[in-house]
Amino acid sequence: MGRRLPEIQVLLNDLPGNDFNTIFKSLPLFQKDLQKTMGTSADSCFVTGVPGSFYGRRFPSKSLHFVHSSYGLQWLSQVPQGLEGNEQNIYMASSSPPSVLKAYYEQFQSDFSMFLRCWSEELVEGGSMVLTFLGRRSDDPSSKECCYIWELLAVALNDMISEGLIDEEKMDSFNIPQYTPSPAEVKCEVERKDPSP
């Protein structure tokens, strides 16, 4: 050891409504652990919070060397449009009409291509990106491997409607803004020549 670490700037990005304070309160312990582990001063690691959606630009062009997105990309920027006919569901389900599956997929395409376009502008040439997010093995976007938990929640909510605890209109207007893509869907977007949908 004994060598000084290069200066590293860590830019944390999250929606403005999320709690950056908890992260910032943990920084002194992180810096202490860094010093203990690396045997060097932690004054070469700078951490900044940058509020905003990762489905848009946040940083100057060609300013980032490494990007890591951890379990955020399955969340869509918004609930897809065109979910009519998906009553009694809060997400894609085996009973959802094809138009609902298509609407979710198109929202994923739009969001993921925007994400890739923005980050590619912000990465330096030769920069790296590691993306960790939920996906599914099946080609069926309404398969149990990605939708079962939401189907169970919909059953519970429908039971609450029948007991008069929730208004049916509220249930019908509630949809989960999430999409768990298949490997083929991710590959298709990554390999797209022009990342605009």
N, C-alpha and C positions, 0 to 999 in steps of 0.2 A: 504494500500500500504506500503510504507516505506521499503519493502524488496528489496534487490538487485536482479536484474534479473540474471539468469545464463548466462554465456557467450554463445553467439550464433554466429556461422559462417554461413553466407549466401553465397552460391556459385552460381553465375548467369552464365548460359551457353547459348551461341548463336554462330552462324557461325562467323568466323573471319571478314567477310566483313560487318557485321552489326555494328551499332553505339553504342558502350558501353559508349562513352563520355557523351551522353545525360543522361544516367542512372546515371553515376558517378556525374554529375553536380547536380543532384537532391538529392544526399545523405545528404548534410548538412541540408536541409529542413526536410528530413525524420528523421534525428537524433534529430532535434529540436522538431518535432512533437512527436517523441517517448518519449522524456524527459517530454514534457508537458502532454502527455496522461498517461504515466506510473509513473510519479513523481520520476523518478530515472535517473541516468546518462545513456546516450546512449553509453558510452564507452565499454559496454559489447556486442555490436552488430558489427560484423566484416563482411564487404561485399567484395567479390572478384569476378572478371570476369574471366571466364574460356572459351576461344574460342575453338570451335571445334564442329563437328556434334554430336548430341545426339544419332546417330546410330553407336556409337562406345564407347570404354572406355575413360573416362576422369579423373576418380578419383581412388585412391587406393582401394583395396578390403576391404570390411567391414568398410567403413569410413563414410557413410552417415546414418543419423537417419530418415530423412524425405526427400522425393522427390516430387516435384510438377512440372508437365509439363503443360503449359498453351497454348493451341491452336497452337501446333506445330506438333503434330503427324499425322494430316491429310496430311501434306506435305511429300512426298516421298523423299528418298535420291537421286533419279534420275528418269528421264522419263523412263518408262518401255521399254524394248526391244520388238520387234515384233508388232509394231503398223501399219504395212502395211495394206492398205485397209481402213484406217480411214480418207481418204481425205475429205476435206471440214469441218472437225471437229478439235477441239483443245483439246478435252477431250473425255470421253465416252459420247455417245449420243444414242438416240433410233435408229439411223441409223448405229451405229457402228457394225462391225461383232463380233460374239462371241469371236474370238481370241483376240480382243482388250480388251474386258471385262476381259477375263482370264489373259491377260498380266498385267493389272492394279491390279487385285486381287493378283496375285503371287508376284508382287513387294511389295504390302502392307504386305503380309504374311512374306516375307523375312525381310523387314524393321522392322515391329512390333515385330517379334520374336527376332531380333537382339537387339532392344531397351530393351525388357524385360530381355533378357539374360545378357546384360551389366549392367543394373541397379540392377538386382538381385545380381550380384557379388559385386557391390559397396555398397549395403545396409547392415547395421548391422542386425544380427538376431533379428527379432521382429520389424524391421524398417517398415515405412509406405510409401505408394506411392499414390498420388492423380493425376489422369490424366484427363485433360479437353481437349476435341477435338471435332471437327465436326463429325457427324455421320448421319445416315439416318435410318428411321423406316422400309422402304421397303426392301424386299429381292432383289429387282432389282437394280443392281449397276448403271444402266443408267436412273433411275427414275428422274422425274422432281425435286423432293425435293433436290437433290444434284447436278444435272447437268444443270438445266435450265439456270442459270446465264452464264455458259460457252457456252451453245447453242446459247444464245442471242449474246454473244460476237463473236462467229463463224459466225453468220449471218451478223453482222456488218463488220467483216473482209472480208467475201466473197463479200459483196457489194463493199468494197474498191478494191478488186481484179477486179471486173467487171468494175470499174471506172478507172483502171490502176494505182491506188495509191500504191498497194502492189503486189509483184511478187507472183504468185501462188505457186512456189516452196518453198518460205519462209513460206507461210501459211501451206503447207503440212508438213513441217519439224518442225512446232511449236506445242508442246503438253504440257498441264498443268501437272506438277508432283504432283498430289493430289489424295487422295482416301478417301472417307467418308464411313467408314465401317458400317455395320449393327450391332446391338447388338449380333446377333448370331456369326458373324465373329470375333468380339472382344473376345467373350467368348471362342470360339474355340482356339484362339491363347493363351489366358491366361491359359486355362486348359491343354494345350499341355504338356505332361510329359517331353519331350525333346524339349526345345524351339528353336531348330535349324530347318529351313524349310525343 
